[in-house]
Amino acid sequence: MACPVCGVECEEGTSLCGDCETQMMEELDEESTEEVEFVAMGEVTDAEVFAAVTAQLEDEGIAWFVQCEKGPMVMLYVDQNRLVEARRELASVSLMAVCEGD
């Protein structure tokens, strides 16, 4: 592993560079570098529901994005690996008016 500041090779697992004493960055684990695949979870038409739903997803660390389709309706997409968990979280949102996606 090379020091991000001075480039000196350091032993794997070292927390400080032996040359410049810079804090070594931990390498990202495989899970954090995987590409996320998104799947459609449902349509949302109400701005308040959208805010509540996306806040809940953010709180749970579930990756999401939206795609506009028609007028105020958006299609909500979530991380495919966390779809079941995302649906469970959405069920806990009391104002939910989301129609399940395909």
Biopython code that builds the backbone (N, CA, C, O; Angstrom):
import numpy as np
from Bio.PDB.StructureBuilder import StructureBuilder

atoms = [
    (1, "MET", "N", (0.864, -1.168, 0.000)),
    (1, "MET", "CA", (0.000, 0.000, 0.000)),
    (1, "MET", "C", (0.910, 1.230, 0.000)),
    (1, "MET", "O", (1.891, 1.285, 0.741)),
    (2, "ALA", "N", (0.575, 2.211, -0.837)),
    (2, "ALA", "CA", (1.391, 3.422, -0.962)),
    (2, "ALA", "C", (0.768, 4.573, -0.174)),
    (2, "ALA", "O", (-0.455, 4.689, -0.099)),
    (3, "CYS", "N", (1.604, 5.412, 0.405)),
    (3, "CYS", "CA", (1.152, 6.603, 1.130)),
    (3, "CYS", "C", (0.484, 7.551, 0.139)),
    (3, "CYS", "O", (1.048, 7.801, -0.927)),
    (4, "PRO", "N", (-0.697, 8.089, 0.451)),
    (4, "PRO", "CA", (-1.389, 8.986, -0.474)),
    (4, "PRO", "C", (-0.712, 10.349, -0.611)),
    (4, "PRO", "O", (-1.023, 11.098, -1.537)),
    (5, "VAL", "N", (0.225, 10.688, 0.313)),
    (5, "VAL", "CA", (0.893, 11.985, 0.261)),
    (5, "VAL", "C", (2.268, 11.891, -0.397)),
    (5, "VAL", "O", (2.551, 12.589, -1.371)),
    (6, "CYS", "N", (3.120, 11.016, 0.148)),
    (6, "CYS", "CA", (4.499, 10.961, -0.353)),
    (6, "CYS", "C", (4.763, 9.791, -1.291)),
    (6, "CYS", "O", (5.794, 9.767, -1.962)),
    (7, "GLY", "N", (3.860, 8.827, -1.352)),
    (7, "GLY", "CA", (4.002, 7.712, -2.277)),
    (7, "GLY", "C", (4.886, 6.575, -1.806)),
    (7, "GLY", "O", (5.068, 5.603, -2.539)),
    (8, "VAL", "N", (5.438, 6.663, -0.616)),
    (8, "VAL", "CA", (6.296, 5.614, -0.078)),
    (8, "VAL", "C", (5.461, 4.359, 0.162)),
    (8, "VAL", "O", (4.346, 4.435, 0.677)),
    (9, "GLU", "N", (6.009, 3.204, -0.214)),
    (9, "GLU", "CA", (5.321, 1.931, 0.030)),
    (9, "GLU", "C", (5.333, 1.634, 1.517)),
    (9, "GLU", "O", (6.384, 1.696, 2.155)),
    (10, "CYS", "N", (4.182, 1.314, 2.074)),
    (10, "CYS", "CA", (4.046, 0.991, 3.493)),
    (10, "CYS", "C", (3.497, -0.418, 3.622)),
    (10, "CYS", "O", (2.837, -0.925, 2.715)),
    (11, "GLU", "N", (3.768, -1.029, 4.725)),
    (11, "GLU", "CA", (3.287, -2.377, 4.982)),
    (11, "GLU", "C", (1.763, -2.359, 5.118)),
    (11, "GLU", "O", (1.191, -1.439, 5.702)),
    (12, "GLU", "N", (1.122, -3.386, 4.572)),
    (12, "GLU", "CA", (-0.332, -3.528, 4.657)),
    (12, "GLU", "C", (-0.776, -3.466, 6.118)),
    (12, "GLU", "O", (-0.165, -4.116, 6.966)),
    (13, "GLY", "N", (-1.810, -2.713, 6.428)),
    (13, "GLY", "CA", (-2.338, -2.612, 7.783)),
    (13, "GLY", "C", (-1.702, -1.506, 8.611)),
    (13, "GLY", "O", (-2.102, -1.284, 9.754)),
    (14, "THR", "N", (-0.715, -0.808, 8.051)),
    (14, "THR", "CA", (-0.056, 0.290, 8.756)),
    (14, "THR", "C", (-1.000, 1.481, 8.819)),
    (14, "THR", "O", (-1.652, 1.819, 7.831)),
    (15, "SER", "N", (-1.072, 2.125, 10.001)),
    (15, "SER", "CA", (-1.984, 3.256, 10.125)),
    (15, "SER", "C", (-1.324, 4.603, 9.844)),
    (15, "SER", "O", (-2.013, 5.565, 9.506)),
    (16, "LEU", "N", (0.002, 4.687, 9.979)),
    (16, "LEU", "CA", (0.736, 5.924, 9.686)),
    (16, "LEU", "C", (1.872, 5.632, 8.724)),
    (16, "LEU", "O", (2.514, 4.585, 8.809)),
    (17, "CYS", "N", (2.122, 6.567, 7.802)),
    (17, "CYS", "CA", (3.258, 6.444, 6.893)),
    (17, "CYS", "C", (4.538, 6.582, 7.710)),
    (17, "CYS", "O", (4.665, 7.507, 8.512)),
    (18, "GLY", "N", (5.480, 5.675, 7.513)),
    (18, "GLY", "CA", (6.757, 5.727, 8.232)),
    (18, "GLY", "C", (7.631, 6.872, 7.787)),
    (18, "GLY", "O", (8.548, 7.253, 8.514)),
    (19, "ASP", "N", (7.381, 7.443, 6.610)),
    (19, "ASP", "CA", (8.209, 8.521, 6.081)),
    (19, "ASP", "C", (7.681, 9.906, 6.463)),
    (19, "ASP", "O", (8.429, 10.728, 6.992)),
    (20, "CYS", "N", (6.398, 10.168, 6.198)),
    (20, "CYS", "CA", (5.845, 11.506, 6.446)),
    (20, "CYS", "C", (4.805, 11.540, 7.558)),
    (20, "CYS", "O", (4.269, 12.603, 7.869)),
    (21, "GLU", "N", (4.515, 10.393, 8.159)),
    (21, "GLU", "CA", (3.568, 10.242, 9.268)),
    (21, "GLU", "C", (2.129, 10.643, 8.918)),
    (21, "GLU", "O", (1.357, 11.040, 9.792)),
    (22, "THR", "N", (1.783, 10.537, 7.645)),
    (22, "THR", "CA", (0.415, 10.799, 7.210)),
    (22, "THR", "C", (-0.463, 9.621, 7.598)),
    (22, "THR", "O", (-0.038, 8.468, 7.525)),
    (23, "GLN", "N", (-1.687, 9.914, 8.008)),
    (23, "GLN", "CA", (-2.656, 8.858, 8.317)),
    (23, "GLN", "C", (-2.961, 8.114, 7.030)),
    (23, "GLN", "O", (-3.343, 8.724, 6.031)),
    (24, "MET", "N", (-2.794, 6.800, 7.050)),
    (24, "MET", "CA", (-3.056, 5.989, 5.865)),
    (24, "MET", "C", (-4.560, 5.801, 5.719)),
    (24, "MET", "O", (-5.270, 5.618, 6.707)),
    (25, "MET", "N", (-5.029, 5.846, 4.505)),
    (25, "MET", "CA", (-6.450, 5.639, 4.227)),
    (25, "MET", "C", (-6.720, 4.156, 4.189)),
    (25, "MET", "O", (-5.940, 3.385, 3.629)),
    (26, "GLU", "N", (-7.847, 3.749, 4.795)),
    (26, "GLU", "CA", (-8.252, 2.350, 4.735)),
    (26, "GLU", "C", (-8.792, 2.078, 3.353)),
    (26, "GLU", "O", (-9.502, 2.902, 2.776)),
    (27, "GLU", "N", (-8.451, 0.908, 2.821)),
    (27, "GLU", "CA", (-8.979, 0.540, 1.513)),
    (27, "GLU", "C", (-10.457, 0.220, 1.641)),
    (27, "GLU", "O", (-10.905, -0.307, 2.659)),
    (28, "LEU", "N", (-11.203, 0.539, 0.610)),
    (28, "LEU", "CA", (-12.631, 0.248, 0.601)),
    (28, "LEU", "C", (-12.833, -1.247, 0.503)),
    (28, "LEU", "O", (-12.137, -1.927, -0.251)),
    (29, "ASP", "N", (-13.781, -1.757, 1.260)),
    (29, "ASP", "CA", (-14.068, -3.182, 1.140)),
    (29, "ASP", "C", (-14.850, -3.432, -0.142)),
    (29, "ASP", "O", (-15.389, -2.499, -0.737)),
    (30, "GLU", "N", (-14.912, -4.689, -0.567)),
    (30, "GLU", "CA", (-15.559, -5.034, -1.826)),
    (30, "GLU", "C", (-17.010, -4.596, -1.871)),
    (30, "GLU", "O", (-17.491, -4.154, -2.915)),
    (31, "GLU", "N", (-17.721, -4.712, -0.745)),
    (31, "GLU", "CA", (-19.138, -4.369, -0.725)),
    (31, "GLU", "C", (-19.375, -2.908, -1.047)),
    (31, "GLU", "O", (-20.350, -2.581, -1.724)),
    (32, "SER", "N", (-18.495, -2.004, -0.573)),
    (32, "SER", "CA", (-18.710, -0.581, -0.798)),
    (32, "SER", "C", (-18.338, -0.166, -2.214)),
    (32, "SER", "O", (-18.703, 0.929, -2.642)),
    (33, "THR", "N", (-17.615, -1.017, -2.961)),
    (33, "THR", "CA", (-17.244, -0.674, -4.324)),
    (33, "THR", "C", (-18.124, -1.349, -5.361)),
    (33, "THR", "O", (-17.959, -1.111, -6.557)),
    (34, "GLU", "N", (-19.061, -2.191, -4.923)),
    (34, "GLU", "CA", (-19.966, -2.843, -5.860)),
    (34, "GLU", "C", (-20.894, -1.816, -6.493)),
    (34, "GLU", "O", (-21.312, -0.845, -5.861)),
    (35, "GLU", "N", (-21.198, -2.061, -7.753)),
    (35, "GLU", "CA", (-22.136, -1.195, -8.439)),
    (35, "GLU", "C", (-23.549, -1.532, -7.968)),
    (35, "GLU", "O", (-23.911, -2.704, -7.866)),
    (36, "VAL", "N", (-24.327, -0.524, -7.690)),
    (36, "VAL", "CA", (-25.700, -0.728, -7.216)),
    (36, "VAL", "C", (-26.617, -0.876, -8.417)),
    (36, "VAL", "O", (-26.562, -0.083, -9.357)),
    (37, "GLU", "N", (-27.463, -1.900, -8.377)),
    (37, "GLU", "CA", (-28.488, -2.063, -9.402)),
    (37, "GLU", "C", (-29.809, -1.613, -8.799)),
    (37, "GLU", "O", (-30.179, -2.034, -7.704)),
    (38, "PHE", "N", (-30.508, -0.763, -9.515)),
    (38, "PHE", "CA", (-31.767, -0.218, -9.024)),
    (38, "PHE", "C", (-32.945, -0.911, -9.695)),
    (38, "PHE", "O", (-32.878, -1.314, -10.856)),
    (39, "VAL", "N", (-34.030, -1.039, -8.929)),
    (39, "VAL", "CA", (-35.281, -1.589, -9.452)),
    (39, "VAL", "C", (-36.416, -0.644, -9.075)),
    (39, "VAL", "O", (-36.365, 0.039, -8.052)),
    (40, "ALA", "N", (-37.431, -0.622, -9.917)),
    (40, "ALA", "CA", (-38.591, 0.225, -9.647)),
    (40, "ALA", "C", (-39.321, -0.298, -8.419)),
    (40, "ALA", "O", (-39.608, -1.489, -8.301)),
    (41, "MET", "N", (-39.611, 0.616, -7.514)),
    (41, "MET", "CA", (-40.327, 0.231, -6.311)),
    (41, "MET", "C", (-41.768, 0.699, -6.326)),
    (41, "MET", "O", (-42.651, 0.005, -5.823)),
    (42, "GLY", "N", (-42.016, 1.862, -6.894)),
    (42, "GLY", "CA", (-43.384, 2.346, -6.947)),
    (42, "GLY", "C", (-43.488, 3.780, -7.427)),
    (42, "GLY", "O", (-42.490, 4.487, -7.566)),
    (43, "GLU", "N", (-44.716, 4.188, -7.676)),
    (43, "GLU", "CA", (-45.006, 5.547, -8.111)),
    (43, "GLU", "C", (-45.425, 6.387, -6.920)),
    (43, "GLU", "O", (-46.135, 5.917, -6.031)),
    (44, "VAL", "N", (-44.981, 7.627, -6.913)),
    (44, "VAL", "CA", (-45.359, 8.566, -5.859)),
    (44, "VAL", "C", (-45.890, 9.822, -6.544)),
    (44, "VAL", "O", (-45.262, 10.357, -7.457)),
    (45, "THR", "N", (-47.053, 10.283, -6.093)),
    (45, "THR", "CA", (-47.659, 11.471, -6.700)),
    (45, "THR", "C", (-47.796, 12.633, -5.719)),
    (45, "THR", "O", (-48.056, 13.760, -6.139)),
    (46, "ASP", "N", (-47.628, 12.386, -4.445)),
    (46, "ASP", "CA", (-47.819, 13.408, -3.425)),
    (46, "ASP", "C", (-46.460, 13.869, -2.883)),
    (46, "ASP", "O", (-45.641, 13.042, -2.481)),
    (47, "ALA", "N", (-46.220, 15.187, -2.873)),
    (47, "ALA", "CA", (-44.937, 15.733, -2.433)),
    (47, "ALA", "C", (-44.637, 15.410, -0.968)),
    (47, "ALA", "O", (-43.487, 15.135, -0.624)),
    (48, "GLU", "N", (-45.651, 15.438, -0.105)),
    (48, "GLU", "CA", (-45.439, 15.129, 1.309)),
    (48, "GLU", "C", (-45.079, 13.656, 1.506)),
    (48, "GLU", "O", (-44.219, 13.316, 2.318)),
    (49, "VAL", "N", (-45.744, 12.804, 0.762)),
    (49, "VAL", "CA", (-45.444, 11.371, 0.826)),
    (49, "VAL", "C", (-44.026, 11.137, 0.317)),
    (49, "VAL", "O", (-43.260, 10.380, 0.913)),
    (50, "PHE", "N", (-43.685, 11.793, -0.789)),
    (50, "PHE", "CA", (-42.344, 11.658, -1.348)),
    (50, "PHE", "C", (-41.287, 12.049, -0.319)),
    (50, "PHE", "O", (-40.297, 11.338, -0.144)),
    (51, "ALA", "N", (-41.492, 13.172, 0.360)),
    (51, "ALA", "CA", (-40.542, 13.636, 1.368)),
    (51, "ALA", "C", (-40.412, 12.628, 2.514)),
    (51, "ALA", "O", (-39.306, 12.343, 2.971)),
    (52, "ALA", "N", (-41.541, 12.096, 2.974)),
    (52, "ALA", "CA", (-41.520, 11.128, 4.071)),
    (52, "ALA", "C", (-40.842, 9.831, 3.650)),
    (52, "ALA", "O", (-40.046, 9.271, 4.403)),
    (53, "VAL", "N", (-41.155, 9.355, 2.455)),
    (53, "VAL", "CA", (-40.598, 8.100, 1.955)),
    (53, "VAL", "C", (-39.088, 8.221, 1.776)),
    (53, "VAL", "O", (-38.334, 7.370, 2.249)),
    (54, "THR", "N", (-38.650, 9.269, 1.099)),
    (54, "THR", "CA", (-37.214, 9.409, 0.843)),
    (54, "THR", "C", (-36.437, 9.677, 2.129)),
    (54, "THR", "O", (-35.294, 9.236, 2.251)),
    (55, "ALA", "N", (-37.025, 10.384, 3.086)),
    (55, "ALA", "CA", (-36.356, 10.592, 4.379)),
    (55, "ALA", "C", (-36.169, 9.250, 5.092)),
    (55, "ALA", "O", (-35.122, 9.000, 5.687)),
    (56, "GLN", "N", (-37.179, 8.398, 5.028)),
    (56, "GLN", "CA", (-37.100, 7.074, 5.658)),
    (56, "GLN", "C", (-36.008, 6.236, 4.989)),
    (56, "GLN", "O", (-35.226, 5.574, 5.672)),
    (57, "LEU", "N", (-35.955, 6.264, 3.655)),
    (57, "LEU", "CA", (-34.918, 5.521, 2.940)),
    (57, "LEU", "C", (-33.529, 6.042, 3.305)),
    (57, "LEU", "O", (-32.606, 5.255, 3.519)),
    (58, "GLU", "N", (-33.381, 7.353, 3.376)),
    (58, "GLU", "CA", (-32.097, 7.955, 3.755)),
    (58, "GLU", "C", (-31.698, 7.522, 5.166)),
    (58, "GLU", "O", (-30.547, 7.159, 5.408)),
    (59, "ASP", "N", (-32.657, 7.562, 6.095)),
    (59, "ASP", "CA", (-32.370, 7.163, 7.479)),
    (59, "ASP", "C", (-31.867, 5.723, 7.554)),
    (59, "ASP", "O", (-31.036, 5.395, 8.401)),
    (60, "GLU", "N", (-32.369, 4.870, 6.669)),
    (60, "GLU", "CA", (-31.988, 3.455, 6.668)),
    (60, "GLU", "C", (-30.782, 3.177, 5.782)),
    (60, "GLU", "O", (-30.318, 2.041, 5.696)),
    (61, "GLY", "N", (-30.273, 4.222, 5.119)),
    (61, "GLY", "CA", (-29.105, 4.045, 4.263)),
    (61, "GLY", "C", (-29.391, 3.263, 2.989)),
    (61, "GLY", "O", (-28.507, 2.593, 2.455)),
    (62, "ILE", "N", (-30.616, 3.347, 2.506)),
    (62, "ILE", "CA", (-31.008, 2.642, 1.296)),
    (62, "ILE", "C", (-30.865, 3.582, 0.100)),
    (62, "ILE", "O", (-31.482, 4.647, 0.053)),
    (63, "ALA", "N", (-30.038, 3.169, -0.869)),
    (63, "ALA", "CA", (-29.825, 3.990, -2.059)),
    (63, "ALA", "C", (-31.119, 4.079, -2.866)),
    (63, "ALA", "O", (-31.833, 3.089, -3.020)),
    (64, "TRP", "N", (-31.415, 5.283, -3.383)),
    (64, "TRP", "CA", (-32.637, 5.484, -4.155)),
    (64, "TRP", "C", (-32.435, 6.594, -5.167)),
    (64, "TRP", "O", (-31.503, 7.390, -5.046)),
    (65, "PHE", "N", (-33.299, 6.649, -6.159)),
    (65, "PHE", "CA", (-33.379, 7.787, -7.061)),
    (65, "PHE", "C", (-34.764, 7.795, -7.680)),
    (65, "PHE", "O", (-35.498, 6.813, -7.580)),
    (66, "VAL", "N", (-35.120, 8.890, -8.315)),
    (66, "VAL", "CA", (-36.429, 9.003, -8.941)),
    (66, "VAL", "C", (-36.261, 9.336, -10.413)),
    (66, "VAL", "O", (-35.231, 9.843, -10.857)),
    (67, "GLN", "N", (-37.311, 9.028, -11.140)),
    (67, "GLN", "CA", (-37.364, 9.362, -12.546)),
    (67, "GLN", "C", (-38.741, 9.952, -12.812)),
    (67, "GLN", "O", (-39.757, 9.342, -12.481)),
    (68, "CYS", "N", (-38.774, 11.145, -13.415)),
    (68, "CYS", "CA", (-40.063, 11.762, -13.734)),
    (68, "CYS", "C", (-40.681, 11.058, -14.922)),
    (68, "CYS", "O", (-40.004, 10.699, -15.885)),
    (69, "GLU", "N", (-41.965, 10.874, -14.829)),
    (69, "GLU", "CA", (-42.665, 10.214, -15.920)),
    (69, "GLU", "C", (-43.744, 11.133, -16.479)),
    (69, "GLU", "O", (-43.693, 11.501, -17.652)),
    (70, "LYS", "N", (-44.727, 11.512, -15.648)),
    (70, "LYS", "CA", (-45.826, 12.363, -16.105)),
    (70, "LYS", "C", (-46.193, 13.335, -14.991)),
    (70, "LYS", "O", (-46.501, 12.926, -13.871)),
    (71, "GLY", "N", (-46.157, 14.603, -15.304)),
    (71, "GLY", "CA", (-46.570, 15.612, -14.329)),
    (71, "GLY", "C", (-45.917, 15.430, -12.978)),
    (71, "GLY", "O", (-44.696, 15.302, -12.888)),
    (72, "PRO", "N", (-46.731, 15.417, -11.910)),
    (72, "PRO", "CA", (-46.165, 15.325, -10.563)),
    (72, "PRO", "C", (-45.792, 13.894, -10.150)),
    (72, "PRO", "O", (-45.228, 13.689, -9.074)),
    (73, "MET", "N", (-46.104, 12.900, -11.003)),
    (73, "MET", "CA", (-45.811, 11.519, -10.648)),
    (73, "MET", "C", (-44.344, 11.212, -10.913)),
    (73, "MET", "O", (-43.800, 11.556, -11.963)),
    (74, "VAL", "N", (-43.710, 10.552, -9.935)),
    (74, "VAL", "CA", (-42.339, 10.083, -10.122)),
    (74, "VAL", "C", (-42.292, 8.592, -9.833)),
    (74, "VAL", "O", (-43.051, 8.081, -9.010)),
    (75, "MET", "N", (-41.401, 7.908, -10.513)),
    (75, "MET", "CA", (-41.160, 6.496, -10.248)),
    (75, "MET", "C", (-39.956, 6.428, -9.307)),
    (75, "MET", "O", (-38.896, 6.983, -9.595)),
    (76, "LEU", "N", (-40.134, 5.749, -8.197)),
    (76, "LEU", "CA", (-39.085, 5.622, -7.184)),
    (76, "LEU", "C", (-38.344, 4.313, -7.397)),
    (76, "LEU", "O", (-38.957, 3.248, -7.477)),
    (77, "TYR", "N", (-37.032, 4.397, -7.487)),
    (77, "TYR", "CA", (-36.173, 3.224, -7.654)),
    (77, "TYR", "C", (-35.298, 3.071, -6.418)),
    (77, "TYR", "O", (-34.854, 4.060, -5.835)),
    (78, "VAL", "N", (-35.053, 1.821, -6.022)),
    (78, "VAL", "CA", (-34.208, 1.546, -4.862)),
    (78, "VAL", "C", (-33.192, 0.460, -5.206)),
    (78, "VAL", "O", (-33.322, -0.250, -6.203)),
    (79, "ASP", "N", (-32.181, 0.357, -4.350)),
    (79, "ASP", "CA", (-31.152, -0.672, -4.477)),
    (79, "ASP", "C", (-31.822, -2.045, -4.510)),
    (79, "ASP", "O", (-32.552, -2.408, -3.588)),
    (80, "GLN", "N", (-31.574, -2.792, -5.559)),
    (80, "GLN", "CA", (-32.202, -4.109, -5.728)),
    (80, "GLN", "C", (-31.942, -5.023, -4.534)),
    (80, "GLN", "O", (-32.823, -5.790, -4.144)),
    (81, "ASN", "N", (-30.754, -4.953, -3.950)),
    (81, "ASN", "CA", (-30.400, -5.816, -2.825)),
    (81, "ASN", "C", (-31.150, -5.462, -1.544)),
    (81, "ASN", "O", (-31.140, -6.229, -0.581)),
    (82, "ARG", "N", (-31.801, -4.294, -1.534)),
    (82, "ARG", "CA", (-32.500, -3.862, -0.315)),
    (82, "ARG", "C", (-33.975, -3.577, -0.574)),
    (82, "ARG", "O", (-34.621, -2.861, 0.190)),
    (83, "LEU", "N", (-34.505, -4.145, -1.661)),
    (83, "LEU", "CA", (-35.897, -3.896, -2.038)),
    (83, "LEU", "C", (-36.876, -4.326, -0.952)),
    (83, "LEU", "O", (-37.788, -3.572, -0.615)),
    (84, "VAL", "N", (-36.705, -5.517, -0.404)),
    (84, "VAL", "CA", (-37.620, -6.011, 0.633)),
    (84, "VAL", "C", (-37.573, -5.090, 1.849)),
    (84, "VAL", "O", (-38.611, -4.721, 2.398)),
    (85, "GLU", "N", (-36.369, -4.722, 2.262)),
    (85, "GLU", "CA", (-36.215, -3.821, 3.404)),
    (85, "GLU", "C", (-36.838, -2.454, 3.097)),
    (85, "GLU", "O", (-37.488, -1.866, 3.961)),
    (86, "ALA", "N", (-36.646, -1.954, 1.892)),
    (86, "ALA", "CA", (-37.207, -0.663, 1.506)),
    (86, "ALA", "C", (-38.730, -0.699, 1.551)),
    (86, "ALA", "O", (-39.362, 0.247, 2.022)),
    (87, "ARG", "N", (-39.318, -1.786, 1.064)),
    (87, "ARG", "CA", (-40.780, -1.901, 1.117)),
    (87, "ARG", "C", (-41.281, -1.947, 2.549)),
    (87, "ARG", "O", (-42.334, -1.393, 2.863)),
    (88, "ARG", "N", (-40.526, -2.609, 3.419)),
    (88, "ARG", "CA", (-40.896, -2.665, 4.835)),
    (88, "ARG", "C", (-40.843, -1.255, 5.449)),
    (88, "ARG", "O", (-41.733, -0.867, 6.207)),
    (89, "GLU", "N", (-39.804, -0.505, 5.115)),
    (89, "GLU", "CA", (-39.675, 0.856, 5.638)),
    (89, "GLU", "C", (-40.798, 1.743, 5.119)),
    (89, "GLU", "O", (-41.341, 2.565, 5.857)),
    (90, "LEU", "N", (-41.142, 1.575, 3.857)),
    (90, "LEU", "CA", (-42.213, 2.388, 3.289)),
    (90, "LEU", "C", (-43.549, 2.094, 3.943)),
    (90, "LEU", "O", (-44.376, 2.990, 4.110)),
    (91, "ALA", "N", (-43.759, 0.846, 4.312)),
    (91, "ALA", "CA", (-45.007, 0.483, 4.983)),
    (91, "ALA", "C", (-45.137, 1.202, 6.317)),
    (91, "ALA", "O", (-46.246, 1.421, 6.805)),
    (92, "SER", "N", (-44.000, 1.567, 6.906)),
    (92, "SER", "CA", (-44.042, 2.251, 8.201)),
    (92, "SER", "C", (-44.338, 3.746, 8.063)),
    (92, "SER", "O", (-44.600, 4.419, 9.060)),
    (93, "VAL", "N", (-44.300, 4.261, 6.851)),
    (93, "VAL", "CA", (-44.602, 5.674, 6.625)),
    (93, "VAL", "C", (-46.122, 5.818, 6.603)),
    (93, "VAL", "O", (-46.783, 5.320, 5.691)),
    (94, "SER", "N", (-46.664, 6.486, 7.590)),
    (94, "SER", "CA", (-48.122, 6.532, 7.753)),
    (94, "SER", "C", (-48.856, 7.260, 6.632)),
    (94, "SER", "O", (-50.036, 6.988, 6.408)),
    (95, "LEU", "N", (-48.208, 8.163, 5.928)),
    (95, "LEU", "CA", (-48.875, 8.929, 4.884)),
    (95, "LEU", "C", (-48.726, 8.282, 3.509)),
    (95, "LEU", "O", (-49.065, 8.897, 2.498)),
    (96, "MET", "N", (-48.231, 7.071, 3.463)),
    (96, "MET", "CA", (-47.862, 6.468, 2.189)),
    (96, "MET", "C", (-49.049, 6.293, 1.241)),
    (96, "MET", "O", (-50.117, 5.807, 1.613)),
    (97, "ALA", "N", (-48.808, 6.711, 0.000)),
    (97, "ALA", "CA", (-49.790, 6.480, -1.044)),
    (97, "ALA", "C", (-49.007, 6.035, -2.277)),
    (97, "ALA", "O", (-49.079, 6.661, -3.334)),
    (98, "VAL", "N", (-48.273, 4.967, -2.124)),
    (98, "VAL", "CA", (-47.401, 4.477, -3.182)),
    (98, "VAL", "C", (-48.003, 3.222, -3.786)),
    (98, "VAL", "O", (-48.406, 2.315, -3.058)),
    (99, "CYS", "N", (-48.067, 3.160, -5.086)),
    (99, "CYS", "CA", (-48.506, 1.957, -5.787)),
    (99, "CYS", "C", (-47.261, 1.142, -6.095)),
    (99, "CYS", "O", (-46.284, 1.686, -6.610)),
    (100, "GLU", "N", (-47.275, -0.159, -5.788)),
    (100, "GLU", "CA", (-46.100, -0.991, -6.040)),
    (100, "GLU", "C", (-45.754, -0.994, -7.509)),
    (100, "GLU", "O", (-46.628, -1.029, -8.376)),
    (101, "GLY", "N", (-44.422, -0.957, -7.779)),
    (101, "GLY", "CA", (-43.931, -1.049, -9.157)),
    (101, "GLY", "C", (-43.918, -2.493, -9.594)),
    (101, "GLY", "O", (-44.215, -3.404, -8.822)),
    (102, "ASP", "N", (-43.570, -2.677, -10.847)),
    (102, "ASP", "CA", (-43.535, -4.050, -11.398)),
    (102, "ASP", "C", (-42.383, -4.816, -10.802)),
    (102, "ASP", "O", (-42.181, -5.984, -11.134)),
]
sb = StructureBuilder()
sb.init_structure("model")
sb.init_model(0)
sb.init_chain("A")
sb.init_seg("    ")
for serial, (resi, resn, name, xyz) in enumerate(atoms, 1):
    if name == "N":
        sb.init_residue(resn, " ", resi, " ")
    sb.init_atom(name, np.array(xyz, "f"), 0.0, 1.0, " ", f" {name:<3s}", serial, name[0])
structure = sb.get_structure()
